Amino acid sequence: MESLEFSRRTRSGDLNDLGDRTFDVLVIGGGINGSGVANALAQIGISTVLVEASDFASGTSSASSKLIHGGLRYLQQGRIREVRNLIKERDYLRRNTQIVKDIEFHILITPKSWRKWEIRLGLVIYNLLGHRITFPVFHRNRGEYPSIVKGYFSYLDAMTDDARLVISNICSAHNHGAVCLNYVRLTAVERNQRGFTAKISDSLTGKEYVVHARMVVNCTGPWAAEVMKLTGTGNRPGIRLSKGIHLVLPAGMFPFKNAIAFRSPLDGRQLFIIPRGEVVHVGTTDNFVDSPEDRDVSQEEVTYLIESTSAIFGKIDRSSIITTFSGIRPLVSESSDPGKATREFSVLQDNGIIHVLGGKLTDYRIASRKVAGMVARNLGISKDLEGLPVIDYGRPATDDPVQYDLDHECAITVDDIVRRREGSSIYSLDAGASMKKEAEIHLARGGAENKG
């Protein structure tokens, strides 16, 4: 599908036209679930407007480990159905998108790791669920890793750029007619005879607008409980927030083409080292927090990852850290242990408002189809949802990616470009410094507003 203009200019026009329309659905939240829902709805012809308080993918959906995986460790908890569904989604995204790629993992066996028979059994089941008839082989360490590593098992999963996955869904939804608005905050929602009237505020100008919609879908992730309170719907069942941080280190410190899974010698938690071009990402922590705004990376969390990794790979100096990033996972669970809390999503409907709670990057399409089906039934529409949402937006090669971000992916700020469109702040050795200068130059001369 040809990419339409999607810029600050089109955003202004869409805002000014809001009062003249009544949408079928208002989607609140521009993360992976919100973008997937908007994309699915737009593709079956349901008029949709999406509002995001910050930039698209600015919360949890750009701060994950960026893995599209079946959840191998969930097998230990007996979550077979969840793993099967995740593997199916992983394989679909591998086959049908440009931004989900295979990656080989090595599971390291150390004195404090899992036992070999546990890993072998888990991989046998994992491969069978993914329709792979392969027997996992234990490879002895022959100098590939430090001597503390006895050997490893290997298996295939997939990885992506999580922010790019969101932006691709947003742009696909936009090209199918959805109105997608970043930097627009929901301030009030009122029920009326025709559906809902929502008040929103443009963070860029301070102007307030009104949106009319027949239904509302809450896809705000860690902020879901706050939207429930604002709308007076939902009983906020067992929503727990867990923070995970990642370290960004030079790739030369871990010269492996494959990703690594290992168990922390400190507490047994599973950790990853994932190659991302010039850098590697090391993570992640898993600690309950009280607020979705609690994304500061503490020295204690950094120390935990450094000491866990250093115990196997040798001393890591803090000065080697290029940058860090963190995100808040919304978990629907009463468990006191975040590691044991389910990552499955749940969908609630209350008085015309649908709330999407929890979930993972990998299963966003399952959640999106479920919500789209509920919306269609409520609107009295019969639609085939098989295979939705499809990402039919493809970003072309360009000599000026920053200008493309401004013209076709509605980037507004430097951080939108450096962090979420180009990703250079967490994928490059200079933490995006050179890209930041280029973005500043483009924005200084007017960016997309000078077009034409």
C-alpha positions as CSV (number, residue, x, y, z in Angstrom):
1,M,0.0,0.0,0.0
2,E,1.3,3.5,-0.9
3,S,2.2,5.5,2.1
4,L,0.1,8.6,2.6
5,E,1.3,11.8,4.2
6,F,1.2,11.5,7.9
7,S,2.7,14.5,9.5
8,R,2.3,17.4,11.8
9,R,0.3,19.1,9.1
10,T,-2.1,16.3,8.6
11,R,-2.3,15.9,12.4
12,S,-3.5,19.6,12.7
13,G,-6.1,19.0,10.0
14,D,-7.4,15.8,11.7
15,L,-7.7,17.7,15.0
16,N,-9.7,20.5,13.4
17,D,-12.1,18.1,11.7
18,L,-12.9,16.0,14.9
19,G,-16.0,18.0,15.8
20,D,-17.6,17.3,12.5
21,R,-17.5,13.5,12.8
22,T,-18.9,10.7,14.9
23,F,-16.5,7.8,15.0
24,D,-17.5,4.2,15.6
25,V,-14.6,3.8,18.1
26,L,-12.3,5.9,20.1
27,V,-9.1,4.0,21.0
28,I,-7.2,5.4,24.0
29,G,-3.5,4.6,23.9
30,G,-0.9,4.4,21.1
31,G,1.2,1.4,22.3
32,I,1.3,-2.1,20.7
33,N,-2.3,-3.0,21.7
34,G,-3.8,0.3,20.8
35,S,-2.1,0.4,17.4
36,G,-3.0,-3.2,16.7
37,V,-6.7,-2.6,17.6
38,A,-6.9,0.6,15.5
39,N,-5.2,-1.2,12.6
40,A,-7.6,-4.2,12.8
41,L,-10.7,-1.9,13.1
42,A,-9.6,0.3,10.2
43,Q,-9.0,-2.7,8.0
44,I,-12.6,-3.9,8.4
45,G,-14.0,-0.4,7.7
46,I,-14.9,0.6,11.3
47,S,-14.2,4.4,11.6
48,T,-11.6,4.8,14.3
49,V,-9.8,7.6,16.1
50,L,-6.8,6.8,18.3
51,V,-5.4,9.3,20.9
52,E,-2.0,9.0,22.6
53,A,-1.0,11.3,25.4
54,S,2.7,11.3,24.3
55,D,4.2,9.9,21.2
56,F,3.2,6.5,19.7
57,A,5.1,3.7,21.5
58,S,6.5,6.1,24.1
59,G,5.7,3.8,27.1
60,T,6.1,0.1,27.6
61,S,6.0,-0.7,23.9
62,S,9.4,0.8,23.2
63,A,11.1,-0.5,26.4
64,S,10.7,-4.2,26.1
65,S,13.5,-6.8,25.5
66,K,12.3,-6.6,21.9
67,L,11.7,-10.3,21.6
68,I,9.0,-12.0,19.6
69,H,9.0,-15.3,21.4
70,G,6.9,-18.3,22.5
71,G,7.8,-18.0,26.1
72,L,10.0,-21.0,26.7
73,R,10.2,-20.3,30.4
74,Y,6.4,-20.4,30.7
75,L,6.5,-24.1,30.1
76,Q,8.0,-24.6,33.6
77,Q,4.8,-22.9,34.9
78,G,2.5,-25.3,32.9
79,R,1.2,-22.6,30.6
80,I,1.1,-24.8,27.5
81,R,-1.8,-23.1,25.8
82,E,-0.2,-19.6,26.2
83,V,3.1,-20.9,24.7
84,R,1.3,-22.5,21.8
85,N,-0.5,-19.3,21.0
86,L,2.7,-17.2,21.3
87,I,4.6,-19.5,19.0
88,K,1.9,-19.3,16.4
89,E,2.0,-15.5,16.5
90,R,5.8,-15.5,16.5
91,D,5.8,-17.6,13.3
92,Y,3.2,-15.4,11.6
93,L,5.2,-12.2,12.3
94,R,8.4,-13.9,11.1
95,R,6.8,-14.8,7.8
96,N,4.7,-11.7,7.2
97,T,6.6,-8.7,8.4
98,Q,10.0,-7.1,7.5
99,I,10.8,-6.1,11.1
100,V,10.6,-9.5,12.9
101,K,13.8,-11.6,12.4
102,D,15.0,-15.0,13.5
103,I,17.6,-15.1,16.2
104,E,19.5,-18.0,17.7
105,F,19.6,-18.3,21.4
106,H,22.2,-20.2,23.5
107,I,21.0,-21.3,26.9
108,L,24.1,-21.4,29.1
109,I,24.7,-24.2,31.5
110,T,26.6,-23.0,34.6
111,P,26.9,-24.4,38.2
112,K,23.8,-22.3,39.2
113,S,21.8,-22.7,36.0
114,W,19.0,-25.0,35.1
115,R,19.7,-28.7,34.9
116,K,20.4,-30.1,31.5
117,W,17.5,-32.5,31.5
118,E,15.1,-29.6,32.3
119,I,16.3,-27.6,29.4
120,R,16.3,-30.6,27.0
121,L,12.7,-31.5,28.0
122,G,11.5,-27.9,27.7
123,L,13.1,-27.5,24.3
124,V,11.5,-30.8,23.1
125,I,8.1,-29.5,24.0
126,Y,8.8,-26.0,22.7
127,N,9.9,-27.4,19.3
128,L,6.9,-29.7,19.1
129,L,4.5,-26.8,19.8
130,G,6.3,-25.0,17.0
131,H,6.0,-28.0,14.7
132,R,9.7,-28.5,14.6
133,I,10.8,-32.2,14.9
134,T,14.3,-31.6,16.2
135,F,16.1,-33.0,19.3
136,P,18.0,-30.5,21.4
137,V,21.7,-31.2,21.5
138,F,24.0,-30.2,24.4
139,H,27.1,-28.4,23.1
140,R,30.1,-28.5,25.3
141,N,31.9,-25.3,25.8
142,R,35.1,-25.5,23.7
143,G,36.3,-21.9,24.4
144,E,33.3,-20.0,23.0
145,Y,32.5,-18.9,26.6
146,P,34.3,-18.4,29.9
147,S,35.3,-21.6,31.7
148,I,32.4,-21.3,34.2
149,V,30.1,-22.2,31.3
150,K,29.9,-26.0,30.9
151,G,28.1,-25.8,27.6
152,Y,24.9,-24.7,26.0
153,F,21.7,-25.6,24.2
154,S,20.6,-23.7,21.2
155,Y,17.1,-22.8,19.8
156,L,15.5,-20.3,17.5
157,D,13.2,-17.5,18.4
158,A,12.7,-14.0,16.9
159,M,13.3,-10.4,17.7
160,T,12.1,-7.0,16.5
161,D,12.3,-3.3,17.0
162,D,9.2,-2.9,19.3
163,A,8.7,0.8,18.6
164,R,9.0,0.2,14.9
165,L,6.3,-2.6,15.2
166,V,4.0,0.0,16.8
167,I,4.7,2.7,14.2
168,S,4.1,0.2,11.4
169,N,0.7,-0.6,12.8
170,I,-0.1,3.0,13.3
171,C,0.9,3.9,9.8
172,S,-1.1,1.0,8.4
173,A,-4.1,2.1,10.4
174,H,-3.7,5.7,9.1
175,N,-3.4,4.5,5.5
176,H,-6.7,2.6,6.0
177,G,-8.5,5.7,7.2
178,A,-8.0,5.7,10.9
179,V,-7.3,9.1,12.6
180,C,-4.2,8.6,14.8
181,L,-3.2,11.4,17.0
182,N,0.0,11.6,19.2
183,Y,0.5,14.2,21.9
184,V,-3.2,14.3,22.6
185,R,-4.4,13.7,26.2
186,L,-7.8,12.4,27.2
187,T,-9.3,14.6,29.9
188,A,-12.9,13.5,30.3
189,V,-15.4,10.9,28.9
190,E,-19.1,11.2,29.2
191,R,-21.8,8.8,28.2
192,N,-24.8,10.0,26.1
193,Q,-27.6,8.6,24.0
194,R,-25.4,8.2,20.9
195,G,-22.4,6.8,22.7
196,F,-19.6,8.9,24.2
197,T,-18.3,12.4,24.2
198,A,-14.6,12.7,25.1
199,K,-12.7,15.8,25.8
200,I,-9.0,15.8,24.7
201,S,-6.2,18.3,24.9
202,D,-3.5,18.9,22.4
203,S,-0.2,19.0,24.3
204,L,1.5,21.0,21.5
205,T,-0.9,23.9,21.4
206,G,-3.0,23.6,24.6
207,K,-6.2,23.6,22.5
208,E,-9.1,21.4,23.6
209,Y,-11.2,19.3,21.3
210,V,-14.2,17.1,21.5
211,V,-14.5,13.6,20.1
212,H,-17.8,11.8,19.5
213,A,-17.7,8.0,19.3
214,R,-20.1,5.1,19.7
215,M,-17.7,3.0,21.7
216,V,-14.4,3.4,23.6
217,V,-11.5,1.0,23.9
218,N,-8.9,1.5,26.7
219,C,-5.5,0.3,25.6
220,T,-3.3,2.4,27.9
221,G,-1.3,-0.5,29.4
222,P,0.1,0.6,32.8
223,W,-2.3,3.6,32.8
224,A,-5.4,1.4,32.3
225,A,-6.5,1.7,35.9
226,E,-6.3,5.5,35.7
227,V,-8.5,5.5,32.6
228,M,-11.0,3.1,34.3
229,K,-11.2,5.7,37.1
230,L,-11.6,8.6,34.7
231,T,-14.4,6.8,32.8
232,G,-16.0,5.3,36.0
233,T,-16.0,1.8,34.5
234,G,-14.2,-1.5,35.2
235,N,-13.4,-2.9,38.6
236,R,-9.6,-2.7,38.2
237,P,-9.0,-6.4,38.9
238,G,-5.5,-7.2,40.2
239,I,-3.5,-4.9,37.9
240,R,0.1,-5.0,39.1
241,L,3.0,-3.0,37.6
242,S,6.4,-4.4,37.2
243,K,9.5,-2.5,36.1
244,G,12.2,-3.9,33.9
245,I,15.4,-2.2,33.0
246,H,18.1,-2.9,30.3
247,L,21.7,-1.9,29.9
248,V,23.1,-0.9,26.6
249,L,26.7,-2.0,26.2
250,P,29.2,-2.0,23.2
251,A,28.8,-5.1,21.1
252,G,32.6,-5.7,21.3
253,M,32.2,-6.7,24.9
254,F,30.1,-9.8,23.9
255,P,31.3,-10.8,20.4
256,F,28.6,-13.3,19.7
257,K,26.2,-13.4,16.8
258,N,23.7,-15.3,18.8
259,A,21.7,-14.1,21.8
260,I,22.4,-15.6,25.2
261,A,20.0,-16.7,28.0
262,F,21.5,-17.4,31.4
263,R,20.5,-17.6,35.0
264,S,21.6,-14.9,37.4
265,P,24.0,-16.5,40.0
266,L,22.5,-14.0,42.4
267,D,18.9,-15.1,42.5
268,G,18.3,-17.5,39.7
269,R,16.3,-15.0,37.5
270,Q,16.6,-15.6,33.7
271,L,18.5,-12.8,32.0
272,F,19.3,-12.1,28.3
273,I,22.2,-10.7,26.3
274,I,20.8,-9.7,22.9
275,P,23.0,-8.4,20.0
276,R,21.6,-5.3,18.3
277,G,24.2,-4.3,15.8
278,E,26.7,-1.9,17.3
279,V,25.5,-2.7,20.8
280,V,24.0,-5.4,23.0
281,H,21.1,-5.2,25.4
282,V,21.4,-6.8,28.8
283,G,18.3,-7.4,30.8
284,T,16.0,-7.5,32.4
285,T,14.8,-6.8,36.0
286,D,11.3,-7.6,37.3
287,N,10.2,-5.5,40.3
288,F,6.8,-4.4,41.3
289,V,6.3,-0.6,41.4
290,D,3.4,1.6,42.5
291,S,3.1,4.0,39.5
292,P,3.4,3.8,35.7
293,E,5.6,6.9,36.0
294,D,8.2,5.1,38.1
295,R,10.6,4.5,35.2
296,D,13.8,5.8,36.7
297,V,16.7,3.4,36.5
298,S,18.1,3.0,40.0
299,Q,21.7,2.2,40.9
300,E,20.6,-0.9,42.6
301,E,19.0,-2.2,39.4
302,V,22.1,-1.4,37.4
303,T,24.3,-3.1,40.0
304,Y,22.1,-6.3,39.9
305,L,22.6,-6.6,36.1
306,I,26.3,-5.8,36.2
307,E,27.0,-8.3,39.0
308,S,24.8,-11.0,37.5
309,T,26.6,-10.7,34.1
310,S,30.1,-10.2,35.5
311,A,29.8,-13.4,37.5
312,I,29.9,-15.3,34.2
313,F,31.6,-13.1,31.7
314,G,34.1,-11.2,33.8
315,K,34.1,-7.8,35.4
316,I,32.0,-5.2,33.7
317,D,32.9,-1.6,34.5
318,R,30.0,0.9,34.9
319,S,31.8,3.3,32.6
320,S,31.2,0.8,29.7
321,I,27.4,1.5,29.9
322,I,26.3,3.5,26.9
323,T,22.8,4.2,28.2
324,T,19.9,2.4,29.9
325,F,16.2,2.2,29.3
326,S,13.3,0.9,31.4
327,G,9.6,0.1,31.0
328,I,6.6,-0.8,33.1
329,R,4.8,-4.1,32.4
330,P,1.1,-4.2,33.3
331,L,0.3,-7.6,34.8
332,V,-3.1,-8.9,35.6
333,S,-2.2,-11.0,38.6
334,E,-2.5,-11.3,42.4
335,S,0.9,-13.0,42.6
336,S,3.4,-11.5,45.0
337,D,6.2,-12.7,42.7
338,P,6.4,-10.7,39.4
339,G,8.3,-13.5,37.8
340,K,5.4,-15.9,38.3
341,A,2.7,-13.4,37.3
342,T,0.9,-14.3,34.1
343,R,1.7,-12.2,31.0
344,E,-1.6,-13.1,29.3
345,F,-3.9,-10.3,28.4
346,S,-7.5,-10.0,29.5
347,V,-10.4,-8.0,28.0
348,L,-13.2,-6.5,30.0
349,Q,-16.3,-4.7,28.8
350,D,-18.3,-2.3,31.0
351,N,-21.1,0.0,29.8
352,G,-19.8,0.4,26.3
353,I,-16.1,0.7,27.2
354,I,-13.7,-2.1,26.5
355,H,-10.5,-2.4,28.6
356,V,-7.5,-4.3,27.4
357,L,-5.3,-5.4,30.3
358,G,-1.9,-6.9,30.3
359,G,-0.5,-8.9,27.4
360,K,2.8,-9.2,25.6
361,L,4.4,-7.7,22.4
362,T,4.1,-11.2,20.8
363,D,0.4,-11.7,21.2
364,Y,-0.9,-8.2,20.3
365,R,-2.7,-9.5,17.2
366,I,-4.7,-12.0,19.3
367,A,-5.8,-9.2,21.6
368,S,-6.6,-6.9,18.6
369,R,-8.8,-9.6,17.0
370,K,-10.7,-10.2,20.2
371,V,-11.4,-6.5,20.7
372,A,-12.3,-6.0,17.0
373,G,-14.7,-8.9,17.3
374,M,-16.4,-7.4,20.4
375,V,-16.6,-4.0,18.7
376,A,-18.2,-5.5,15.5
377,R,-20.8,-7.4,17.5
378,N,-21.7,-4.3,19.6
379,L,-22.1,-2.3,16.4
380,G,-24.1,-5.0,14.7
381,I,-21.5,-5.6,12.0
382,S,-20.5,-9.0,10.7
383,K,-16.8,-9.1,9.6
384,D,-14.2,-11.8,8.9
385,L,-11.3,-11.1,11.3
386,E,-9.1,-14.0,10.2
387,G,-5.5,-12.9,9.9
388,L,-6.0,-9.4,11.2
389,P,-4.4,-7.0,11.8
390,V,-2.1,-7.1,8.8
391,I,0.8,-4.7,8.5
392,D,0.6,-3.5,4.9
393,Y,2.7,-0.4,5.5
394,G,6.3,-0.8,4.3
395,R,8.8,1.8,5.0
396,P,10.9,2.4,1.8
397,A,14.6,2.9,1.6
398,T,15.4,6.6,1.6
399,D,18.4,8.9,1.6
400,D,16.7,11.2,4.2
401,P,15.1,9.0,6.9
402,V,14.6,11.9,9.2
403,Q,12.5,13.8,6.7
404,Y,10.6,10.6,6.0
405,D,9.9,10.3,9.8
406,L,8.4,13.8,9.7
407,D,6.4,13.5,6.5
408,H,5.1,9.9,6.7
409,E,5.4,8.7,10.4
410,C,4.2,11.8,12.2
411,A,7.3,12.4,14.2
412,I,7.0,15.7,16.2
413,T,10.1,15.9,18.4
414,V,13.7,15.0,18.3
415,D,13.1,12.1,20.7
416,D,10.3,10.8,18.4
417,I,13.0,10.5,15.7
418,V,16.0,9.4,17.6
419,R,14.3,7.0,20.0
420,R,11.2,5.6,18.4
421,R,11.5,6.0,14.6
422,E,15.2,5.4,14.0
423,G,16.1,3.9,17.4
424,S,19.6,5.2,17.3
425,S,19.5,6.2,21.0
426,I,19.5,2.6,22.1
427,Y,21.1,0.9,19.0
428,S,24.2,3.0,18.3
429,L,27.5,3.5,20.1
430,D,27.0,7.2,20.4
431,A,23.5,6.8,21.9
432,G,22.0,8.7,19.0
433,A,24.1,11.8,19.3
434,S,24.8,12.2,15.6
435,M,21.1,11.4,14.7
436,K,20.0,14.0,17.3
437,K,22.0,16.7,15.5
438,E,20.4,15.8,12.2
439,A,16.9,15.8,13.7
440,E,17.5,19.1,15.3
441,I,18.5,20.6,11.9
442,H,15.4,19.2,10.2
443,L,13.1,20.5,12.9
444,A,14.8,23.9,13.0
445,R,14.0,24.4,9.3
446,G,10.4,23.5,9.8
447,G,10.4,19.7,9.0
448,A,7.2,18.5,7.4
449,E,5.5,21.9,7.7
450,N,7.7,23.3,5.0
451,K,6.6,20.6,2.6
452,G,5.0,22.0,-0.5
